Amino acid sequence: MQGIILFVLLVSTYLMVIAKRTSALIRSFRYQSLCLFVITFSIALTQREPELYIVAGLLFILKVLLIPYLLYRIIRRIKVSEDLGLFINPQLSLLWALAFTYLSWIFASYIVSANNTILTGTLAIAFFVVSAGMFLMVFRMTALSQIIGLLVMENGLFLLASTVSGGMPFFVEIAIFFDVFVSVLIMGFFVYRINKLFTHIDVNKLSRLKG
Amino acid sequence: MSIVIVLGIPLLLALGSLFVRKERLFGVINCLGYFIVLCASIVLFNQTVFAGHIRAFFDFIYLDLLSAVFIVVIAVVAFASALYSIAYIKKDIQQKIISPGKERFYYLLFNLFCFSMFCVPAMNNLGMLWVAIEMTTLISAFLVGFYNSKESVEAAWKYIIICSVGIIFALLGTILFSYAFSISGLSKSLNWSDMLPVAQVLNKNILKIAFIFILVGYGTKAGLAPMHTWLPDAHSQAVAPISALLSGVLLKTAIYAILRFGIIIIKSGEFAYFSHLMILFGVISLVISSGFILVQKDLKRLLAYSSIEHVGIISIGFGLGSPLAIGGAILHVFNHAVTKSLMFFGAGNIVSAYKKHNMNSIRGVIKVLPFTGIRVLLGVFALTGFPQFSIFISEIMIILAAFTNGSYLIAALLLLFLAVIFGAFIYHFGKMLFGNHPKDAVTQGEPFSGKLAFLFLLFLICGLGVVLIFKYKDLLWLAQRLLQG
């Protein structure tokens, strides 16, 4: 069961890498967060820890409902082209993603010493999600895609933390959720400002400061 | 008890800035508040010197000598900055650059920013340490973009994005540390005080990989090259008192975080690994910054690159690792914080008098701003390590330690690049401070609170240079205990 969810999570990440429009990116982000929610919820069911239910609930409210809603709202309000401004076309991006997946697998099997395939696989997927987020931030040049890239990286870390060390301590987890939410709000605020001052959100064209 | 004062007063002041209607009065209250924080931090320092470490609030807060030193540094710069803010913000309002309502917003952010920085050294839990550092980024982004011009919003965006990515890597490193902790069969915990005693039994391979992520992650925030690209933009666009805080102490809080993890690495018996990485990043920072300092045209960017240089020196000092080097490095943390604050205050006054950042069109500062000009002149010599200012002492300690360790190459590189940077600074500032001042400029008086901030910092810079000659044994004794936990 967990294998299937992890596979869906992997596919949603691939969908993000090849997405051409911001709304498609946000939709895939929502699928990815939903997978994370299902994983956390199933861990909570087996371990019967009330704290994990709260973490899962927060994950659902913040990352599946609230943050995608905020991002959609920004798209509607700023009315710029939804084009992501690809530096690398989708086919090539997919090749990159495949290479990253393989590298993540090697890295994961280096870290996990015992012959534990499930743990290694989960770890590899977590590392891949982090690197895919990084990829989105570097090769997609709108301010919104950079925010989403950051969120994807954070999702990868959440998966990593919940598999390798049984999650962060409870209050740290809550603090990190709060932190992610606040950072989305603040970055969203800056996207509005950039759009107002520059009338675009193409980060590549922000080049007034040099040297 | 004093930790409650240190953390509580900034929060109270943040609340106060929402309710106090008289902005002029609030500036003074703010300043008094930070004076109390400064006193409390010194009491705290004394307590840790004698008691070893303090725990409070169910192990949530853990303070040892290292954290106490950083809290004192933050308190000193925050006090000076609060003092300078009164005059600076008043001038901005008079010149109609910002509206009076925005002054309250400024004080709210100022206090929240200081609170989040005070949280960093106080946290025991490494996850909370991460949250505190991320909070400093999020709050100060508003202060970088405060003037709402195209340049400042661009700087704020780069700052928030690059630092957030960096810090995500630091979180990855933190998770790997906790993984190393959990596979050694110990109960789940992210408390530093739980990790340290068992450092020897943790899996060394995982610790090493984790430390790379930590160094890259927090190193981005600390401004270590080549992850420094956000730093000159943010420091040059922020409000002048905030530039001082960013450069003087925000970078140091990230250094503090690196050291926390570094101590675990050292305790696990991998000192050479820690040392090589710190020295490598330190030297790269020194080389890159010296190049940019030579060709720089913008006054505040020049100072920002100088911060990268000094963070590099601090990193080399901690990397060398002998008591002399660590003493030098921790002293350098303090010295750089006070000297660089002085320089940013001076730059703030110069920029608001000339309305320009470009050094080629700033001439004759000594005649136009006599008070600031002379303090900046002294500050330039202090910053470049001229003898008997405090930075001279800390730099000579690090260089001596490099020689006695047998790392001649590092000592030679340090001396070479310090000489280059000294030359570049004298060249840039010589032209700016002396030279013919523009015809329409008149000699300007300066407000009392601004002068007081300069004198306070100058007193620390000069005083420490003299006091340390007699007190160096105490310093070495402290340095030996510093990385013990």
Interface residues (C-beta under 8 A of the other chain):
Chain A: Y110 I111 S113 V130 G133 M134 M137 A143 Q146 L150 M153 E154 L157 L160 A161 V164 S165 G166 M168 P169 F171 V172 A175 I176 D179 V182 S183 I186 M187 F190 R193 I194 L197 F198 V203 L206 R208 L209 G211
Chain B: N125 G127 M128 W130 V131 E134 M135 L138 A141 F142 G145 N148 S149 K150 E151 V153 E154 A155 A156 W157 K158 I160 I161 S164 V165 I168 L171 L172 I175 L176 S178 Y179 F181 S182 K188 S189 L190 N203 N205 I206 I209 P232 D233 S236 Q237 F292 V295 Q296 K297 D298 R301
